[in-house]
């Protein structure tokens, strides 16, 4: 068994919740199945292989909250590594590589960002040469992390502003879809105005639990009402996901066939066919499958989930072949692979679908940021940029689905078992932090050529929903700051 060991001068940071989310990944960023142990002084990460790898671990950084950071690629050795130093090394290395890539493609760095990178490098040099004094080295490494992540914000701002300035000289503003998931809620006139200011498109779900509450009895009234609303407002519609095996979406009666693919498949396909036949001609893009790469409430294995995805793609192509199709993947950083024995990462699952040439027109990536489990621990924007470039190499347009909380209290209308990660934001999540997340992240997404659409995947907190406080309207139906931020960014960047 391979092991990597790390010392942490601040043992209070190595909590059970941190250990639960830490993992080691290879050069392809795919996590290895691993276990973590903390004896009060040394963090040990164990896995079956002995290859070099990168430790990924949630780490608090002054002014940035808790982020999933990674070391550089490390070999196994007898003496433990100093964890803050290696996180600083890995972070600064990632930023320099991305910075060099952007500069090669025309990015002009400002003196401010250059200065910030130099400060980070100076502090890292102090940390690397002071390891005999562990606490001094750790303190310098923490300063290097702060300067590095400050530089990330500056670099991303420079990249996006220079990108949009260059695009403006070429002609009209970029035309992309900016959508909100309206669910089945009937919106009043005020909510409608705010949604139309923020979004040029919407998602109308195909919620199996609501449509086929009793087996064989379909009720599409709520979905058709929403589609009529979209036609009246001239909105483009992303429909689905059609295949969604999450506990929140499956009818209760489907639990009878948990783990039995042969019994479950006919009922799944019957629902898919009824939905596409009923709603075709009213949907501009079909999201044929969502989150099918992760564990599901039906307890089907990877082969069966892959077969179901192919079956649904072929069914939609047969019934509504002129409409573009998406397949959407949850947790694209693949953290879940560190604790579950799957054969395929999300990217490998997607690559299998793309290589099969089934007619899929795009890929969706779902980021439920700041939630656990079934969510994504927050990363810095350079790491998000890297992931988008990695997925963009598959050659298909990307649709990004986002959710982020504005509160860390118990949400009585949210799905059971989910919690927010208060540590992700200094002082906890708030309406201000949710709006800041929008202002920080959305410009980068809109600047990436492979991203053709961005979806806020939960609009309303005043109806049953999955993610606690992830909506843009609160439990009283009042708008939050984040939707104002989206409206402003739409005016600034989109037609």
C-alpha positions in Angstrom: 0.0 0.0 0.0 1.3 3.5 -0.9 1.3 6.3 1.7 2.0 10.0 1.8 2.5 11.8 5.1 2.2 15.4 6.0 2.8 17.5 9.1 0.5 20.4 9.9 1.7 23.0 12.5 -1.9 24.0 13.2 -3.6 20.6 14.1 -7.0 22.3 14.8 -7.3 22.7 11.0 -7.3 18.9 10.4 -10.9 18.3 11.4 -12.8 15.1 10.6 -14.8 17.1 8.0 -11.5 18.1 6.3 -10.3 14.5 6.4 -13.5 13.3 4.8 -12.9 15.5 1.7 -9.1 15.1 1.3 -7.8 12.9 -1.5 -4.8 12.2 -3.7 -5.1 12.5 -7.5 -2.8 11.6 -10.4 -1.5 13.9 -13.1 -4.9 13.6 -14.8 -6.5 15.1 -11.7 -8.6 11.9 -11.2 -8.8 11.0 -7.5 -7.5 7.7 -6.4 -9.6 5.6 -3.9 -7.9 6.5 -0.6 -8.2 6.7 3.1 -7.0 9.5 5.4 -5.8 9.3 9.0 -4.8 12.0 11.5 -2.9 11.0 14.7 -2.7 14.5 16.1 0.6 15.4 14.4 0.8 13.6 11.1 -1.7 13.3 8.2 -1.4 10.0 6.4 -3.2 9.4 3.1 -3.2 5.7 2.0 -4.0 4.2 -1.4 -3.2 0.9 -3.1 -0.8 2.3 -5.7 2.6 4.0 -5.0 2.8 6.5 -7.9 3.5 10.2 -7.4 0.4 12.3 -6.9 -1.1 15.6 -5.7 -2.8 15.9 -2.4 -6.1 17.9 -2.6 -7.4 19.2 0.8 -9.7 21.9 2.0 -7.6 24.7 3.5 -8.5 28.1 5.0 -6.8 31.1 3.5 -7.0 34.6 4.9 -9.4 36.7 2.9 -10.6 33.8 0.8 -12.3 31.3 3.1 -11.8 27.6 2.7 -10.8 26.4 -0.7 -9.8 23.0 -2.1 -6.1 23.4 -2.7 -3.6 21.0 -4.0 0.1 20.3 -3.7 2.4 19.8 -6.7 3.0 16.2 -7.7 4.9 14.6 -4.8 6.6 11.2 -4.6 6.4 9.0 -1.6 9.1 9.4 1.0 9.8 8.4 4.6 9.9 11.9 6.1 6.6 13.8 6.1 6.1 16.8 3.9 5.2 20.2 5.5 1.6 20.6 4.4 1.3 24.5 4.2 4.6 24.6 2.3 3.5 22.0 -0.3 0.1 23.7 -0.7 1.8 27.0 -1.4 4.2 25.3 -3.9 1.3 23.6 -5.7 -0.8 26.8 -5.8 1.9 29.1 -7.0 2.9 26.5 -9.6 -0.6 26.3 -11.0 -1.0 30.1 -11.2 2.4 30.6 -12.9 1.6 27.9 -15.5 -1.8 29.5 -16.3 -0.3 32.9 -16.3 2.3 31.8 -18.9 -0.4 30.2 -21.0 -2.5 33.4 -21.0 0.5 35.6 -21.7 1.4 33.4 -24.7 -2.1 34.0 -26.1 -1.9 37.7 -25.6 -2.7 38.6 -22.0 -1.0 41.7 -20.8 -0.2 41.5 -17.1 -0.5 44.7 -15.0 2.2 45.8 -12.6 -0.2 45.1 -9.7 -0.7 41.4 -10.6 3.0 41.0 -11.3 3.9 42.5 -7.9 1.4 40.2 -6.2 3.0 37.1 -7.8 6.4 38.3 -6.8 5.3 38.7 -3.2 3.9 35.2 -3.3 7.2 33.9 -4.7 9.3 35.7 -2.1 7.2 34.3 0.8 7.4 30.8 -0.7 11.2 31.1 -1.0 11.3 32.0 2.7 9.1 29.0 3.6 11.2 26.6 1.5 14.5 27.7 3.0 13.2 27.8 6.6 12.0 24.3 7.1 14.2 23.7 10.0 11.9 26.1 11.9 8.6 24.5 11.1 6.4 27.4 12.4 8.4 30.1 10.6 8.2 28.1 7.4 4.4 27.5 7.8 3.7 31.2 8.5 5.6 32.2 5.3 3.7 29.5 3.3 0.4 30.8 4.6 1.4 34.3 3.4 2.4 32.9 0.1 -1.0 31.3 -0.3 -2.8 34.6 0.5 -0.7 36.5 -2.0 -1.2 33.8 -4.6 -5.0 33.7 -4.3 -5.1 37.5 -4.3 -3.2 37.3 -7.6 -5.7 34.8 -9.0 -8.5 37.3 -8.6 -6.4 40.0 -10.3 -5.4 37.7 -13.1 -8.9 36.5 -13.8 -10.2 40.1 -13.8 -7.4 41.1 -16.3 -8.2 38.0 -18.5 -11.9 38.7 -18.6 -11.7 42.5 -19.1 -9.1 42.1 -21.9 -11.1 39.3 -23.5 -14.3 41.4 -23.6 -12.5 44.5 -24.8 -11.0 42.6 -27.7 -14.4 41.0 -28.4 -16.1 44.4 -28.5 -13.6 45.6 -31.1 -14.6 42.6 -33.3 -18.3 43.4 -33.4 -21.5 42.8 -31.4 -21.4 41.5 -27.9 -21.2 37.7 -27.5 -24.5 35.8 -27.8 -24.8 33.1 -25.1 -27.7 31.6 -23.2 -28.1 32.8 -19.6 -30.8 30.7 -18.0 -32.6 30.1 -14.7 -34.4 27.0 -13.6 -38.0 28.1 -13.0 -39.2 24.8 -11.8 -43.0 24.5 -11.6 -43.6 27.7 -9.6 -46.2 30.1 -10.9 -44.5 33.5 -11.0 -46.3 36.7 -10.3 -45.7 39.8 -12.5 -42.9 41.2 -10.3 -41.0 37.9 -10.2 -41.5 37.6 -14.0 -40.0 41.0 -14.6 -36.9 40.2 -12.5 -36.4 36.8 -14.2 -36.7 38.4 -17.7 -34.1 41.1 -16.7 -31.6 38.4 -15.6 -32.1 35.6 -18.1 -32.7 35.2 -21.9 -33.5 31.5 -21.4 -35.0 29.2 -18.9 -34.9 25.6 -17.7 -38.2 23.7 -17.4 -37.6 20.4 -15.6 -39.1 17.1 -16.4 -39.7 16.2 -12.8 -40.5 12.5 -12.8 -41.8 12.4 -9.2 -44.3 15.2 -10.0 -45.3 13.9 -13.5 -45.9 10.2 -12.7 -46.8 10.2 -9.0 -48.6 6.9 -9.6 -47.3 4.4 -12.0 -48.8 4.7 -15.5 -50.7 8.0 -14.7 -49.0 11.0 -16.2 -49.7 14.6 -15.4 -48.0 17.2 -17.5 -50.1 20.2 -16.6 -47.4 22.0 -14.5 -44.7 21.5 -17.2 -47.1 22.6 -20.0 -48.1 25.7 -18.0 -44.4 26.7 -17.7 -43.8 26.1 -21.4 -46.8 28.3 -22.3 -45.3 31.0 -20.1 -42.0 30.6 -22.0 -43.8 30.9 -25.3 -45.6 34.0 -24.2 -42.3 35.6 -23.1 -40.3 34.5 -26.1 -37.8 32.6 -24.0 -35.7 29.7 -25.2 -36.2 26.5 -23.2 -33.8 23.8 -22.0 -36.0 20.9 -21.0 -35.0 18.2 -18.5 -33.0 16.5 -17.4 -35.1 13.6 -18.6 -33.0 10.9 -17.0 -32.4 11.9 -13.4 -31.9 9.0 -10.9 -31.5 11.2 -7.9 -33.6 10.5 -4.8 -35.4 13.9 -5.1 -36.6 13.1 -8.6 -37.6 9.4 -8.5 -41.2 8.5 -7.7 -41.5 6.5 -4.5 -42.8 3.4 -6.4 -39.6 3.1 -8.3 -37.8 2.0 -5.1 -39.3 -1.4 -5.6 -36.8 -2.0 -8.3 -33.7 -0.6 -6.7 -30.7 -2.6 -7.9 -32.7 -4.4 -10.6 -31.9 -2.9 -14.0 -34.1 -5.3 -16.0 -37.2 -4.4 -14.0 -36.4 -0.7 -13.8 -35.5 0.0 -17.4 -39.0 -0.4 -19.0 -40.6 2.0 -16.6 -37.8 4.5 -17.1 -38.1 4.4 -20.9 -41.9 4.6 -20.7 -41.6 7.8 -18.8 -39.0 9.2 -21.2 -41.1 8.4 -24.2 -44.3 9.9 -22.7 -42.5 13.1 -21.8 -40.7 13.7 -25.1 -43.9 13.0 -27.1 -45.9 15.3 -24.9 -43.5 18.2 -24.8 -41.8 18.0 -28.2 -42.0 21.2 -30.3 -41.9 23.3 -27.1 -38.3 22.6 -26.1 -35.2 24.1 -27.8 -32.6 21.9 -26.1 -33.1 18.6 -24.4 -31.0 17.8 -21.3 -31.4 14.1 -21.8 -29.5 12.9 -18.7 -28.4 14.7 -15.5 -25.9 13.5 -12.9 -25.9 10.0 -14.3 -22.2 9.6 -13.5 -22.7 9.6 -9.7 -24.4 7.1 -7.4 -28.1 7.0 -7.9 -31.2 6.1 -5.8 -31.8 3.0 -7.9 -28.4 1.6 -7.0 -27.5 0.8 -10.6 -23.9 0.1 -11.6 -21.9 2.1 -14.1 -22.6 -0.1 -17.0 -26.3 0.1 -16.5 -26.3 3.8 -16.1 -24.2 4.2 -19.3 -26.6 1.9 -21.1 -29.6 3.9 -19.9 -27.9 7.1 -21.1 -27.4 5.7 -24.5 -31.0 4.4 -24.6 -32.4 7.8 -23.8 -30.2 9.6 -26.3 -31.4 7.3 -29.0 -35.0 7.6 -28.0 -34.9 11.5 -28.1 -33.1 11.4 -31.4 -35.9 9.2 -32.8 -38.8 11.2 -31.4 -37.4 14.8 -31.6 -34.3 14.5 -33.7 -34.0 18.1 -34.8 -33.5 19.4 -31.2 -30.0 19.6 -29.8 -29.2 17.2 -26.9 -27.1 17.6 -23.8 -25.7 15.1 -21.3 -25.0 16.7 -17.9 -22.4 15.5 -15.4 -22.5 16.3 -11.6 -19.4 16.9 -9.4 -17.0 17.3 -12.4 -14.0 17.5 -10.2 -14.8 13.9 -9.3 -14.2 14.2 -5.5 -16.6 11.2 -5.0 -14.1 8.8 -6.6 -11.8 9.1 -3.6 -14.4 7.2 -1.6 -16.3 5.1 -4.2 -14.9 2.4 -6.4 -16.0 3.5 -9.9 -14.3 2.7 -13.2 -15.0 6.0 -15.0 -14.4 9.6 -14.0 -17.0 12.2 -15.2 -14.6 13.1 -18.0 -14.1 9.5 -19.1 -17.9 8.9 -18.9 -18.4 11.9 -21.2 -15.6 10.9 -23.5 -17.3 7.5 -23.9 -20.6 9.2 -24.9 -18.8 11.6 -27.3 -16.8 8.8 -29.0 -19.9 6.8 -29.6 -21.1 9.5 -32.0 -24.7 9.4 -30.8 -25.6 12.9 -31.9 -25.0 14.7 -28.5 -24.6 18.4 -29.2 -23.2 19.5 -25.9 -22.1 18.6 -22.4 -23.4 20.0 -19.1 -21.3 20.5 -15.9 -23.1 20.9 -12.6 -21.4 22.8 -9.8 -23.3 22.8 -6.6 -20.7 24.9 -4.7 -20.5 25.0 -1.0 -22.6 21.9 -0.2 -21.9 18.5 1.2 -22.4 15.7 0.4 -23.4 15.6 -3.3 -21.8 19.0 -3.9 -18.5 20.6 -4.8 -16.0 22.1 -2.4 -15.0 25.5 -3.7 -11.9 26.1 -5.8 -10.1 29.1 -7.0 -10.9 30.4 -10.5 -7.6 29.3 -12.0 -8.6 25.7 -11.1 -12.1 26.2 -12.5 -10.5 27.6 -15.7 -8.3 24.5 -15.9 -11.2 22.2 -15.6 -13.2 24.0 -18.4 -10.2 23.8 -20.7 -9.9 20.1 -20.0 -13.6 19.4 -20.8 -13.4 21.8 -23.8 -10.8 19.4 -25.3 -13.7 17.0 -26.0 -14.8 19.4 -28.7 -18.4 20.0 -27.7 -20.0 23.2 -26.3 -20.4 23.3 -22.5 -23.4 24.3 -20.5 -22.6 25.2 -16.9 -25.2 24.7 -14.1 -24.6 26.6 -10.9 -26.0 26.7 -7.4 -24.5 28.4 -4.3 -26.0 29.2 -0.9 -26.7 32.5 0.8 -27.2 31.1 4.3 -25.9 28.4 6.6 -29.0 27.9 8.7 -31.3 24.8 8.4 -33.5 25.1 5.3 -36.9 23.4 6.1 -37.8 23.1 2.4 -34.5 21.6 1.2 -33.7 17.9 0.6 -32.8 15.9 3.7 -29.1 15.1 4.3 -27.6 18.1 2.6 -25.7 20.8 4.4 -23.8 23.9 3.4 -20.1 24.3 4.1 -19.9 27.5 6.2 -16.1 27.4 6.2 -16.1 28.1 2.5 -16.7 31.8 3.2 -15.1 33.9 5.9 -17.9 34.5 8.3 -20.3 32.0 6.6 -22.5 32.2 3.6 -24.6 35.3 3.2 -26.5 37.2 0.5 -23.4 39.3 0.0 -21.2 36.2 -0.5 -23.7 34.7 -3.0 -23.7 37.9 -5.0 -19.9 38.1 -4.8 -19.7 34.6 -6.1 -21.8 35.6 -9.1 -19.7 38.7 -9.8 -16.5 36.7 -9.5 -17.4 33.6 -11.5 -19.9 34.5 -14.2 -17.6 36.8 -16.2 -15.0 34.0 -16.4 -17.6 31.5 -17.6 -18.9 34.0 -20.2 -15.4 34.7 -21.4 -14.6 31.0 -22.1 -15.3 30.2 -25.8 -16.4 26.6 -25.1 -19.1 27.8 -22.7 -22.3 28.4 -24.6 -24.7 28.7 -21.7 -24.8 29.3 -18.0 -27.7 28.2 -15.9 -28.6 29.1 -12.3 -30.1 25.8 -11.4 -32.5 26.8 -8.5 -34.4 30.1 -8.5 -36.9 29.8 -5.7 -36.5 29.0 -2.0 -40.2 29.2 -1.2 -41.0 25.8 -2.7 -39.5 22.4 -2.1 -36.0 22.2 -3.5 -32.8 20.3 -3.3 -30.0 22.7 -2.2 -30.4 24.8 1.0 -30.8 28.5 0.3 -29.6 28.1 -3.3 -32.3 30.2 -4.9 -32.3 33.7 -6.2 -35.6 34.5 -4.5 -36.0 33.9 -0.7 -38.7 32.0 1.2 -40.8 35.2 1.1 -40.5 35.4 -2.7 -38.2 38.5 -2.4 -35.3 38.8 -4.7 -31.7 38.4 -3.5 -28.7 40.4 -4.4 -27.4 37.7 -6.6 -30.1 38.1 -9.2 -29.4 41.8 -9.4 -25.8 40.9 -10.0 -26.8 38.5 -12.8 -29.0 41.2 -14.4 -26.1 43.7 -14.3 -23.6 41.2 -15.9 -26.1 40.3 -18.6 -26.4 44.0 -19.6 -22.7 44.3 -19.5 -21.6 41.2 -21.4 -24.6 39.8 -23.4 -26.9 40.9 -26.1 
